[in-house]
Amino acid sequence: MSNVDSTLTERGTRYGKFLEQASASQALKNVLSYQLRIRQKYLDPDMQEALEMILHKIARIVNGDENYTDSWHDIAGYAKLVEDRLNGVER
């Protein structure tokens, strides 16, 4: 088994089937996009990316191992990056 195959097997065990996770992630991102569009609201790139990454992590939690603390930690981290930038601390 190649390194890529072993990584994919491990991720599949942790996060569930990729197609199902991707479907959940895209559905959540579509809601975000629609809600921003109907409000004619445009976010700074870091805000948009952070929200999309948070939704990606939520989809992984919903589809896979909800007890994997790293997913929850990552969500907090993406929010913290935006909070810090808004408070004048850029990373």
KEKE-3310 file (N, C-alpha, C; in steps of 0.2 Angstrom, whole numbers, plus 5000, padded with zeros to 4 digits):
npx = (5004:5003:5010:5000:4988:4988:4986:4973:4965:4966:4961:4948:4943:4943:4935:4925:4916:4923:4915:4902:4906:4910:4899:4890:4898:4899:4885:4883:4892:4885:4873:4879:4885:4873:4866:4874:4874:4860:4859:4868:4881:4898:4912:4928:4943:4949:4939:4929:4936:4939:4926:4922:4931:4928:4915:4918:4925:4914:4906:4915:4914:4901:4899:4909:4920:4914:4920:4933:4945:4953:4947:4937:4946:4952:4941:4940:4952:4952:4942:4948:4959:4953:4947:4959:4965:4955:4957:4969:4980:4990:4992)
npy = (4994:5011:5027:5037:5029:5023:5035:5039:5028:5029:5042:5040:5031:5040:5051:5046:5041:5049:5055:5056:5065:5076:5079:5084:5095:5103:5106:5114:5124:5130:5135:5145:5153:5157:5164:5175:5180:5184:5194:5203:5204:5204:5196:5199:5191:5182:5180:5174:5162:5156:5154:5144:5134:5131:5126:5115:5107:5105:5097:5086:5082:5078:5068:5059:5054:5061:5063:5066:5076:5085:5090:5099:5108:5114:5121:5131:5137:5142:5152:5160:5165:5175:5183:5188:5195:5205:5212:5217:5209:5200:5185)
npz = (5000:4996:5002:5000:4998:5011:5019:5014:5018:5032:5034:5029:5039:5049:5045:5038:5022:5008:4998:5004:5014:5007:5000:5011:5015:5004:5003:5015:5012:5001:5007:5015:5005:4998:5007:5010:4997:4995:5004:4999:5003:5006:5011:5019:5012:5022:5031:5024:5020:5032:5037:5027:5029:5042:5040:5032:5042:5051:5043:5042:5055:5057:5047:5051:5064:5078:5090:5088:5094:5087:5076:5082:5088:5077:5072:5081:5080:5066:5068:5078:5071:5062:5072:5079:5068:5066:5078:5076:5076:5065:5057)
capx = (5000:5007:5008:4994:4983:4987:4983:4966:4962:4966:4956:4941:4941:4942:4930:4919:4917:4924:4909:4897:4908:4910:4892:4888:4902:4896:4878:4884:4895:4880:4869:4883:4885:4866:4864:4878:4872:4854:4860:4873:4886:4904:4917:4935:4945:4951:4933:4926:4940:4938:4919:4921:4935:4924:4909:4922:4926:4908:4904:4919:4912:4894:4900:4914:4921:4913:4924:4940:4946:4957:4942:4935:4951:4953:4936:4942:4958:4950:4938:4953:4963:4949:4947:4965:4966:4951:4960:4976:4986:4990:4997)
capy = (5000:5017:5032:5040:5024:5022:5041:5039:5023:5032:5048:5037:5029:5045:5056:5043:5041:5056:5057:5059:5071:5081:5081:5088:5101:5108:5108:5119:5130:5133:5139:5151:5157:5159:5169:5180:5183:5187:5200:5207:5204:5202:5196:5199:5184:5178:5178:5169:5156:5153:5151:5138:5129:5129:5122:5109:5103:5103:5091:5080:5079:5075:5062:5054:5054:5067:5063:5068:5083:5090:5094:5105:5112:5117:5126:5136:5140:5147:5158:5164:5169:5181:5187:5191:5200:5211:5215:5220:5204:5196:5179)
capz = (5000:4995:5007:4999:5000:5018:5021:5012:5022:5039:5034:5028:5045:5054:5043:5034:5015:5005:4994:5008:5018:5002:4999:5017:5015:4999:5005:5020:5009:4997:5012:5017:4999:4996:5013:5009:4991:4996:5008:4996:5008:5004:5017:5018:5010:5028:5034:5019:5020:5039:5037:5023:5033:5048:5038:5030:5048:5053:5038:5044:5062:5055:5043:5054:5071:5082:5096:5087:5096:5083:5072:5086:5089:5071:5071:5086:5077:5061:5071:5081:5066:5060:5078:5079:5063:5068:5084:5074:5076:5059:5058)
cpx = (5004:5005:5002:4988:4982:4984:4975:4962:4961:4961:4949:4939:4939:4936:4924:4921:4918:4918:4904:4899:4908:4903:4889:4892:4900:4889:4879:4887:4890:4875:4873:4883:4878:4864:4868:4875:4865:4854:4865:4878:4892:4909:4924:4938:4946:4944:4929:4929:4939:4931:4919:4925:4931:4918:4912:4923:4920:4906:4908:4916:4905:4895:4905:4914:4920:4917:4932:4941:4949:4952:4939:4940:4953:4948:4938:4947:4956:4946:4943:4958:4960:4949:4953:4966:4961:4953:4967:4982:4985:4995:4998)
cpy = (5006:5022:5035:5035:5024:5029:5041:5034:5026:5038:5045:5034:5034:5050:5053:5044:5048:5059:5060:5065:5077:5084:5086:5095:5106:5110:5114:5125:5134:5137:5145:5156:5160:5165:5175:5184:5187:5194:5205:5209:5201:5202:5196:5191:5179:5175:5173:5162:5152:5150:5144:5133:5126:5124:5115:5104:5101:5097:5085:5077:5076:5069:5057:5054:5060:5068:5065:5075:5088:5094:5100:5110:5117:5122:5132:5140:5145:5153:5163:5168:5175:5186:5191:5196:5206:5215:5217:5215:5200:5190:5176)
cpz = (5000:5001:5006:5000:5008:5022:5020:5017:5029:5039:5033:5035:5050:5052:5039:5026:5012:5002:4998:5012:5013:5001:5005:5017:5010:5000:5010:5017:5004:5001:5013:5011:4997:5001:5012:5003:4992:5000:5005:5000:5006:5010:5014:5016:5016:5031:5030:5020:5027:5039:5033:5026:5039:5046:5035:5037:5051:5049:5040:5051:5061:5052:5047:5061:5075:5088:5095:5088:5092:5078:5076:5087:5083:5070:5075:5083:5071:5063:5074:5076:5063:5066:5079:5074:5064:5074:5082:5075:5070:5060:5051)
residu = (MET:SER:ASN:VAL:ASP:SER:THR:LEU:THR:GLU:ARG:GLY:THR:ARG:TYR:GLY:LYS:PHE:LEU:GLU:GLN:ALA:SER:ALA:SER:GLN:ALA:LEU:LYS:ASN:VAL:LEU:SER:TYR:GLN:LEU:ARG:ILE:ARG:GLN:LYS:TYR:LEU:ASP:PRO:ASP:MET:GLN:GLU:ALA:LEU:GLU:MET:ILE:LEU:HIS:LYS:ILE:ALA:ARG:ILE:VAL:ASN:GLY:ASP:GLU:ASN:TYR:THR:ASP:SER:TRP:HIS:ASP:ILE:ALA:GLY:TYR:ALA:LYS:LEU:VAL:GLU:ASP:ARG:LEU:ASN:GLY:VAL:GLU:ARG)
# end
